[in-house]
Amino acid sequence: MTWKGFWEGIASLFEDFLFIPYDALMKLELDSWWLANIFSWIFLLIGAAAFIYWLGKLRDYNENTEVTYTYDENP
């Protein structure tokens, strides 16, 4: 397999399988901007939820006062 075949395989994956929902929406010719961008809104909401979860975990990590060192601090 060459690099060209590798990248063509990735392109085929996206064009033939992963963009099927977008192709279906394109064929519907929706008049509503909100309905036409429903997948984008869903991905935006998932990303926002993941970002908020990540910030909460960072806050928990920063507030953790337990000593987790495995070496002697005062030799």
C-alpha positions in Angstrom: 0.0 0.0 0.0 1.3 3.4 -0.9 0.7 6.7 0.9 -1.5 7.8 -2.0 -3.7 4.7 -1.4 -3.8 5.4 2.3 -5.1 8.9 1.9 -7.5 7.9 -0.9 -8.9 5.2 1.6 -9.4 7.9 4.2 -11.1 10.1 1.6 -13.3 7.2 0.5 -14.3 6.5 4.2 -15.5 10.1 4.7 -17.1 10.6 1.3 -18.9 7.2 1.0 -19.8 6.6 4.7 -19.4 9.3 7.2 -21.0 12.1 5.2 -24.2 10.1 4.4 -26.3 12.2 6.9 -25.0 15.4 5.4 -25.8 14.1 1.9 -29.3 13.2 3.0 -29.9 16.7 4.4 -28.5 18.3 1.2 -31.1 16.4 -0.9 -33.9 17.6 1.3 -33.3 21.2 0.4 -34.4 22.5 3.7 -35.6 26.1 4.0 -34.8 26.5 7.7 -31.3 27.4 8.5 -31.6 25.9 12.0 -32.8 22.5 10.7 -30.2 22.4 8.0 -27.4 22.8 10.6 -28.8 20.4 13.2 -25.7 18.2 13.1 -23.4 21.2 13.6 -25.5 22.2 16.6 -25.4 18.7 18.1 -21.6 18.6 17.7 -21.3 22.1 19.2 -23.4 21.0 22.3 -21.3 17.8 22.7 -18.1 19.9 22.6 -19.4 22.4 25.1 -20.4 19.6 27.5 -17.0 18.0 27.2 -15.3 21.4 27.8 -17.3 22.0 30.9 -16.6 18.5 32.2 -12.9 19.0 31.5 -12.8 22.3 33.4 -14.6 20.7 36.3 -11.9 17.9 36.4 -9.1 20.6 36.3 -10.8 22.4 39.2 -10.9 19.2 41.2 -7.3 18.5 40.4 -6.2 22.0 41.5 -8.2 21.8 44.7 -6.8 18.4 45.6 -4.4 18.9 48.6 -3.4 15.3 49.1 0.3 14.6 48.9 0.9 12.0 46.2 4.7 12.1 46.1 6.5 8.8 46.2 9.9 10.1 47.2 11.2 11.7 50.4 10.8 15.5 50.2 13.4 16.1 52.9 16.3 13.8 52.5 
